[in-house]
Amino acid sequence: MLLRIALSLSAALLTTAAIAEDAPANREIVVIGQSLKDTERAWQDCIARGCPPDQEIRAALAHAENQFITGDYRDAKTTINKTVGRNRKHGGQYPIEVSDLFRASSRISEHLGEADQFRLAVLDMRDTLREGLTEGDPRAMVAQIEVGDSRAKLGYPREAIRIYRDVAEKAFKAGQARVGTYADLRRYLLEYAVADESNYKADMDKALDGLQKMADGPPAGAEDFGLVAAVTLARLDRKAGNTDSTAAIVKRFADRGGANRPILLSAEPIKLPDTAGLDQKSGNVLAISQGNIEDRWIDVGFWVNANGLVSDAEVLRSSGNSRWSKLVIDSIASRIYAPLKSKGDAAAPGFYMIERYTFTARYMDEVTGTRIRQRSPIPRIERIDITPENYDQPFVAPTKTASEEAKPQS
């Protein structure tokens, strides 16, 4: 359980950090505000006129994002797969664009419960960057960190730790302090989680010592990771019942006039049970069967107020049984963000955020006695940020899905 919590926390804390200074932002999926017909037409028109690979990839990604947002996960995966089939060979000329296709494939695969496809897409993304960029390029190093993340998420934490350590060593030798510090940060957090689950206090103390040194004096050029390390230590303090370090971080931001973007400082994980109930009569909202796992997702909207607290968290849209949404809402309501910077004499208006959560379970490799693929009885809740890029502007409700449009009005 703690290992799962650690991975969830590290992902939540680090999504806003740009690791390689000269690398493009590794942004999440965002609401693009175009109809499916529009994005499909743009993609198909691009293919018909023989547009360059980078243009086709951008059009395909826009359409796949739109399909994902409307809940058409498998159609989004098909769009990506078709584009990969036509453009994989252009990875040498367009390594960033082709790697973006594989990254999108990996994220959609997670929400579909396709663990093996997730694993392979991450490796393809890494290999594309390695082969298309110069040796030692920070973007290829960060891609290898993503491979480590995937190994940890798939249940191989010690392999992930080895990957993080190797990347950090190579990055520091190449003068890439930000990448090396990021890899070390991932390693310390995972080492602590593994040691805590095994009750190896010496290893826990070693990981804590690494985090504390990073918080006290991160390498030049990676100063912002000192804050992330401090936030991580504060989270561990709260687990032990001490909230003083969290209060000190909040005060630190307030004294500096606040942040101008959402920076997550504290979050309780979604409290998933280790096993699911056998049926809905048990009262377990996460009870699953092979037939009720498809198309179960929610979009949750919430405000981050000027003081960094969350308010008005609500389910904006949903598909399928969504009784499990309370687990998500409770987790979001527990978050603490950095206090926000005021705009001139006016009070900070806050930010409106939207996140997609998918209730899923992974497909198991083999099930004795049948060739029909079976899902694990252990549920998962996958998350991705779909906040529009203009999140500091007034909120516009998301468009309804086709199924929602077809419902009769009461």
C-alpha positions as CSV (number, residue, x, y, z in Angstrom):
1,M,0.0,0.0,0.0
2,L,2.7,2.5,0.9
3,L,4.6,1.9,-2.3
4,R,1.4,2.8,-4.3
5,I,1.0,5.9,-2.2
6,A,4.6,6.9,-2.7
7,L,4.3,6.6,-6.5
8,S,1.0,8.5,-6.5
9,L,2.6,11.3,-4.4
10,S,5.7,11.6,-6.5
11,A,3.7,11.9,-9.7
12,A,1.4,14.5,-8.2
13,L,4.3,16.6,-6.9
14,L,6.4,16.5,-10.0
15,T,4.1,17.0,-12.9
16,T,4.6,20.8,-12.8
17,A,8.4,20.6,-12.9
18,A,10.2,21.1,-16.2
19,I,13.1,18.6,-15.8
20,A,15.3,19.3,-18.8
21,E,15.6,23.1,-19.2
22,D,15.9,23.0,-23.0
23,A,13.2,20.3,-23.4
24,P,9.6,21.0,-24.3
25,A,7.1,20.8,-21.5
26,N,5.9,17.3,-20.9
27,R,2.3,18.5,-20.6
28,E,-0.8,16.5,-19.7
29,I,-3.8,16.1,-22.0
30,V,-5.7,19.3,-22.2
31,V,-9.2,20.2,-23.3
32,I,-8.9,21.5,-26.8
33,G,-12.4,22.9,-27.4
34,Q,-13.0,21.4,-30.9
35,S,-15.7,18.9,-32.0
36,L,-14.7,15.4,-32.8
37,K,-15.8,16.0,-36.4
38,D,-13.4,19.0,-36.6
39,T,-10.4,17.2,-35.3
40,E,-11.1,14.1,-37.4
41,R,-11.5,16.2,-40.5
42,A,-8.3,18.1,-39.9
43,W,-6.4,14.8,-39.4
44,Q,-7.9,13.1,-42.4
45,D,-7.3,16.2,-44.6
46,C,-3.7,16.3,-43.5
47,I,-3.2,12.7,-44.6
48,A,-5.1,13.2,-47.9
49,R,-2.8,16.0,-49.0
50,G,0.3,14.2,-47.9
51,C,1.3,16.6,-45.2
52,P,4.8,16.3,-43.5
53,P,5.0,13.7,-40.7
54,D,5.2,16.3,-37.9
55,Q,2.0,17.9,-39.1
56,E,0.1,14.6,-39.3
57,I,1.3,13.7,-35.8
58,R,0.1,17.0,-34.4
59,A,-3.3,16.5,-36.0
60,A,-3.6,12.9,-34.8
61,L,-2.7,13.8,-31.3
62,A,-5.3,16.6,-31.3
63,H,-7.9,14.2,-32.5
64,A,-6.9,11.4,-30.1
65,E,-7.0,13.9,-27.2
66,N,-10.5,14.9,-28.2
67,Q,-11.5,11.2,-28.4
68,F,-10.0,10.6,-25.0
69,I,-11.8,13.6,-23.4
70,T,-15.2,12.4,-24.7
71,G,-14.5,8.9,-23.3
72,D,-13.7,7.1,-26.5
73,Y,-10.5,5.5,-25.1
74,R,-10.3,2.7,-27.6
75,D,-10.9,4.9,-30.6
76,A,-8.2,7.3,-29.3
77,K,-5.8,4.3,-29.1
78,T,-6.7,3.3,-32.7
79,T,-6.0,6.8,-33.9
80,I,-2.6,6.7,-32.2
81,N,-1.8,3.2,-33.5
82,K,-2.7,4.1,-37.1
83,T,-0.4,7.2,-36.9
84,V,2.4,5.2,-35.4
85,G,2.1,2.7,-38.2
86,R,2.6,5.4,-40.8
87,N,5.2,7.5,-39.0
88,R,7.4,5.2,-36.9
89,K,9.9,5.2,-39.7
90,H,10.3,9.0,-39.4
91,G,11.6,8.8,-35.8
92,G,15.1,9.7,-36.9
93,Q,14.0,12.9,-38.5
94,Y,11.2,13.8,-36.0
95,P,12.2,12.1,-32.7
96,I,10.3,14.4,-30.5
97,E,7.0,14.2,-32.4
98,V,7.2,10.4,-32.8
99,S,8.1,9.9,-29.2
100,D,5.0,12.0,-28.3
101,L,2.9,9.4,-30.1
102,F,4.3,6.6,-28.0
103,R,3.9,8.7,-24.8
104,A,0.2,9.3,-25.7
105,S,-0.2,5.6,-26.4
106,S,1.3,4.7,-23.0
107,R,-1.1,7.0,-21.1
108,I,-4.2,5.8,-22.9
109,S,-3.1,2.2,-22.3
110,E,-2.9,2.9,-18.5
111,H,-6.5,4.0,-18.5
112,L,-7.5,0.9,-20.5
113,G,-5.8,-1.4,-18.1
114,E,-3.4,-2.6,-20.9
115,A,-0.3,-3.1,-18.8
116,D,1.8,-4.7,-21.5
117,Q,1.0,-2.1,-24.1
118,F,1.8,0.6,-21.5
119,R,5.2,-1.0,-20.9
120,L,6.0,-1.4,-24.6
121,A,4.9,2.2,-25.5
122,V,7.2,3.7,-22.8
123,L,10.1,1.7,-24.1
124,D,9.4,2.8,-27.7
125,M,9.2,6.4,-26.6
126,R,12.6,6.1,-24.9
127,D,14.2,4.2,-27.8
128,T,12.9,6.8,-30.3
129,L,14.5,9.6,-28.4
130,R,17.8,7.7,-27.9
131,E,18.1,7.0,-31.6
132,G,17.1,10.4,-32.8
133,L,18.9,12.7,-30.4
134,T,22.5,13.3,-29.7
135,E,24.2,11.2,-27.0
136,G,23.6,12.8,-23.6
137,D,20.6,14.8,-24.6
138,P,18.6,15.5,-21.4
139,R,15.3,14.6,-23.1
140,A,16.5,11.0,-23.7
141,M,17.7,10.8,-20.1
142,V,14.3,12.0,-18.8
143,A,12.7,9.3,-21.1
144,Q,14.8,6.7,-19.3
145,I,13.4,8.0,-16.0
146,E,9.9,7.5,-17.4
147,V,10.9,3.9,-18.0
148,G,11.9,3.6,-14.4
149,D,8.5,5.1,-13.4
150,S,6.8,2.5,-15.5
151,R,8.7,-0.4,-13.9
152,A,7.8,0.9,-10.5
153,K,4.2,1.2,-11.4
154,L,4.1,-2.3,-12.8
155,G,5.4,-3.7,-9.6
156,Y,9.2,-3.8,-10.1
157,P,10.5,-1.1,-7.7
158,R,14.0,-2.4,-7.3
159,E,14.5,-2.4,-11.1
160,A,13.2,1.2,-11.1
161,I,15.6,2.2,-8.4
162,R,18.5,0.8,-10.4
163,I,17.4,2.8,-13.5
164,Y,17.1,6.0,-11.4
165,R,20.6,5.5,-10.0
166,D,22.1,4.9,-13.4
167,V,20.4,7.9,-15.0
168,A,21.6,10.2,-12.1
169,E,25.2,9.0,-12.4
170,K,25.2,9.6,-16.2
171,A,23.4,12.9,-15.9
172,F,25.8,14.4,-13.4
173,K,28.8,13.3,-15.5
174,A,27.2,15.0,-18.5
175,G,26.7,18.2,-16.5
176,Q,22.9,17.8,-16.5
177,A,22.3,18.6,-12.8
178,R,18.5,19.0,-13.2
179,V,18.1,15.6,-14.7
180,G,20.4,14.0,-12.2
181,T,18.6,15.6,-9.2
182,Y,15.3,14.6,-10.6
183,A,16.4,10.9,-10.9
184,D,17.8,11.0,-7.4
185,L,14.6,12.4,-6.0
186,R,12.6,9.6,-7.6
187,R,15.1,7.1,-6.2
188,Y,15.0,8.4,-2.6
189,L,11.3,8.4,-2.5
190,L,11.0,4.8,-3.9
191,E,13.8,3.6,-1.7
192,Y,12.0,4.9,1.4
193,A,8.7,3.3,0.4
194,V,10.4,-0.1,-0.3
195,A,12.3,0.1,3.1
196,D,9.2,1.1,5.0
197,E,7.1,-1.8,3.6
198,S,10.0,-4.1,4.6
199,N,10.6,-2.3,7.9
200,Y,14.3,-1.8,7.1
201,K,15.0,1.3,9.2
202,A,18.6,1.7,8.1
203,D,17.5,2.0,4.5
204,M,14.7,4.3,5.5
205,D,17.1,6.6,7.2
206,K,19.5,6.6,4.2
207,A,16.7,7.7,1.9
208,L,15.6,10.4,4.4
209,D,19.1,11.6,4.6
210,G,19.3,11.9,0.8
211,L,16.0,13.9,0.7
212,Q,17.2,16.1,3.6
213,K,20.5,17.0,1.9
214,M,18.6,17.8,-1.3
215,A,16.1,20.0,0.6
216,D,19.0,21.8,2.4
217,G,21.2,22.3,-0.6
218,P,20.2,21.1,-4.1
219,P,22.8,21.4,-6.9
220,A,23.1,24.6,-8.8
221,G,20.6,24.8,-11.5
222,A,18.2,22.4,-9.7
223,E,17.1,24.6,-6.8
224,D,13.4,24.0,-7.4
225,F,13.9,20.3,-6.6
226,G,15.0,21.4,-3.1
227,L,11.4,22.5,-2.6
228,V,10.0,19.2,-3.9
229,A,12.3,17.3,-1.5
230,A,11.1,19.5,1.4
231,V,7.5,18.9,0.4
232,T,8.2,15.1,0.3
233,L,9.7,15.3,3.8
234,A,6.7,17.3,5.1
235,R,4.4,14.6,3.8
236,L,6.3,11.9,5.7
237,D,6.2,14.2,8.8
238,R,2.4,14.4,8.5
239,K,2.2,10.6,8.3
240,A,4.0,10.6,11.7
241,G,1.5,13.2,13.0
242,N,3.7,16.3,12.7
243,T,2.3,19.1,10.6
244,D,4.8,21.8,11.5
245,S,7.0,21.3,8.3
246,T,3.9,21.6,6.1
247,A,2.9,24.9,7.8
248,A,6.4,26.2,7.3
249,I,6.4,25.5,3.6
250,V,3.0,27.3,3.2
251,K,4.4,30.2,5.2
252,R,7.5,30.3,2.9
253,F,5.3,30.8,-0.1
254,A,3.1,33.4,1.6
255,D,6.2,35.4,2.7
256,R,7.4,35.5,-0.9
257,G,4.1,36.8,-2.2
258,G,2.6,33.6,-3.3
259,A,2.8,31.4,-6.4
260,N,1.6,32.4,-9.9
261,R,0.6,28.8,-10.8
262,P,-0.9,25.8,-9.0
263,I,1.9,24.1,-7.0
264,L,0.8,21.1,-5.0
265,L,2.3,20.9,-1.6
266,S,0.2,18.2,0.1
267,A,-2.2,15.5,-0.9
268,E,-3.7,12.4,0.7
269,P,-3.8,9.5,-1.7
270,I,-7.0,7.9,-3.0
271,K,-7.7,5.3,-0.4
272,L,-8.1,2.2,-2.4
273,P,-8.5,-1.2,-0.6
274,D,-5.9,-3.8,-1.3
275,T,-8.6,-6.2,-2.5
276,A,-12.0,-5.6,-4.1
277,G,-15.3,-7.0,-2.8
278,L,-16.8,-9.9,-4.6
279,D,-20.1,-8.3,-5.4
280,Q,-22.0,-5.0,-5.1
281,K,-24.1,-6.4,-2.2
282,S,-21.1,-6.2,0.0
283,G,-21.3,-2.4,-0.1
284,N,-17.8,-2.1,-1.6
285,V,-18.0,0.7,-4.2
286,L,-14.9,-0.8,-5.9
287,A,-16.4,-4.3,-6.4
288,I,-15.8,-5.3,-10.0
289,S,-16.6,-8.0,-12.5
290,Q,-15.3,-8.6,-16.0
291,G,-18.3,-7.0,-17.5
292,N,-18.5,-3.6,-15.6
293,I,-15.0,-2.2,-16.0
294,E,-15.3,-0.5,-19.4
295,D,-16.2,3.1,-19.8
296,R,-16.1,4.1,-16.1
297,W,-14.6,7.5,-15.7
298,I,-15.3,10.9,-14.1
299,D,-14.2,14.5,-14.7
300,V,-13.7,16.3,-11.4
301,G,-13.6,20.1,-11.3
302,F,-12.4,22.1,-8.3
303,W,-11.2,25.5,-7.3
304,V,-7.8,26.2,-5.8
305,N,-8.4,29.3,-3.7
306,A,-6.0,32.2,-2.9
307,N,-4.9,30.5,0.3
308,G,-4.1,27.3,-1.5
309,L,-7.0,25.2,-0.3
310,V,-9.4,23.3,-2.4
311,S,-13.1,24.1,-2.6
312,D,-16.2,23.1,-4.5
313,A,-14.9,19.8,-5.8
314,E,-17.6,18.2,-7.9
315,V,-18.1,15.6,-10.6
316,L,-18.7,17.5,-13.8
317,R,-19.2,14.5,-16.1
318,S,-19.2,10.7,-15.6
319,S,-19.6,7.5,-17.5
320,G,-20.8,4.3,-16.0
321,N,-21.3,3.5,-12.3
322,S,-19.5,6.3,-10.4
323,R,-20.2,5.5,-6.8
324,W,-16.4,5.3,-6.4
325,S,-16.2,9.1,-7.1
326,K,-16.4,9.9,-3.4
327,L,-12.9,8.3,-2.9
328,V,-11.5,10.8,-5.5
329,I,-13.4,13.8,-4.1
330,D,-12.1,13.1,-0.6
331,S,-8.5,12.9,-1.8
332,I,-8.8,16.1,-3.8
333,A,-10.4,17.9,-0.9
334,S,-7.4,17.1,1.3
335,R,-4.9,18.9,-1.0
336,I,-2.9,21.9,0.0
337,Y,-1.4,24.1,-2.8
338,A,1.0,27.0,-2.4
339,P,-0.8,30.3,-1.6
340,L,-1.4,32.3,-4.8
341,K,0.1,35.6,-5.9
342,S,-2.2,38.5,-5.9
343,K,-2.7,40.4,-9.2
344,G,-1.9,44.0,-8.4
345,D,-4.1,45.3,-5.6
346,A,-6.7,42.6,-6.4
347,A,-7.0,39.4,-4.4
348,A,-5.8,36.3,-6.1
349,P,-8.7,34.9,-8.1
350,G,-7.8,31.2,-7.7
351,F,-7.5,28.6,-10.4
352,Y,-10.2,26.2,-11.7
353,M,-8.8,22.7,-12.3
354,I,-10.2,19.7,-14.1
355,E,-8.9,16.1,-13.8
356,R,-10.0,12.9,-15.4
357,Y,-10.1,9.7,-13.3
358,T,-10.7,6.3,-14.8
359,F,-11.8,3.2,-12.8
360,T,-10.1,0.3,-14.4
361,A,-8.2,-3.0,-13.7
362,R,-5.3,-4.5,-15.6
363,Y,-5.6,-7.4,-17.9
364,M,-3.8,-10.5,-16.5
365,D,-1.2,-12.2,-18.7
366,E,-2.7,-15.7,-18.5
367,V,-5.7,-17.3,-16.9
368,T,-5.7,-21.1,-16.6
369,G,-8.4,-22.8,-18.6
370,T,-9.4,-20.0,-20.9
371,R,-8.1,-18.0,-23.8
372,I,-10.4,-15.1,-23.0
373,R,-8.5,-12.2,-21.5
374,Q,-9.4,-11.6,-17.9
375,R,-8.9,-8.5,-15.8
376,S,-7.3,-8.5,-12.4
377,P,-9.8,-8.5,-9.4
378,I,-7.7,-5.6,-8.0
379,P,-9.1,-2.2,-9.1
380,R,-7.1,0.8,-10.0
381,I,-8.0,4.5,-10.4
382,E,-5.9,6.3,-13.0
383,R,-5.6,10.1,-13.2
384,I,-4.7,12.6,-15.8
385,D,-4.9,16.4,-15.8
386,I,-7.2,17.8,-18.4
387,T,-7.2,21.4,-17.1
388,P,-7.4,23.8,-20.1
389,E,-4.2,25.8,-20.6
390,N,-6.1,29.0,-19.8
391,Y,-7.0,27.7,-16.3
392,D,-6.8,31.2,-14.8
393,Q,-9.7,32.3,-17.0
394,P,-13.4,32.0,-16.2
395,F,-14.6,28.4,-16.2
396,V,-16.7,27.1,-19.2
397,A,-18.5,23.8,-18.7
398,P,-17.2,20.9,-20.8
399,T,-19.2,19.8,-23.7
400,K,-21.5,16.8,-23.3
401,T,-20.7,13.4,-24.7
402,A,-22.9,12.0,-27.4
403,S,-24.6,9.6,-24.9
404,E,-25.4,12.6,-22.6
405,E,-26.8,14.5,-25.5
406,A,-29.1,11.6,-26.4
407,K,-30.6,11.5,-22.9
408,P,-34.2,12.9,-22.7
409,Q,-34.6,16.1,-20.7
410,S,-36.6,15.8,-17.6
